[in-house]
């Protein structure tokens, strides 16, 4: 936890890298949930 606090509040580069990691995780989660919902609600084709 000390590493993350140092990254967050140590300098601007650390804050930018943590924000990039958080944004990447959020986007991956969003697209995974979106894909799973689309697959679950899909109707079979004839």
N, C-alpha and C positions, 0 to 999 in steps of 0.2 A: 504494500500500500504506500510505503514511503516513496517508491519509484514513481508511482502515478502522481502523487502530490508534488513531487519535484518536477515532473514533466508539465503538470498543469500550471504551476505557479512559479517555476524556475525561470523560464524565459519564453519569448514569443514563438520560437521554433517548436518547443515542446508542446505548447498549447495548440499550434497549428497541426502538429502530427496527431495529437489526441483527437482533435476535431475531425480530421480526415478518417481516422480509424472508426470513430463513432458514426460518421456519415456512411461509411462503407458497410458497416454492420447493419445499420438501419435500412439501407437500400436493399441489401441481400435479404433481410428478413421480410421486407415489403414484397419483393418480387417472389419469394418462396411462398408466402401466404396467398398472394394473388394467383399464382400458378395452381396451387393446391385447390383453391376455391373454384377456379375455372374448370379444373379436371373433375371436381366433385359435382358441379352443377351442369356438366356437359350432357347433352342428349345424344344417344347413339344414332349414327347415320344408317340409312337403309342401303 
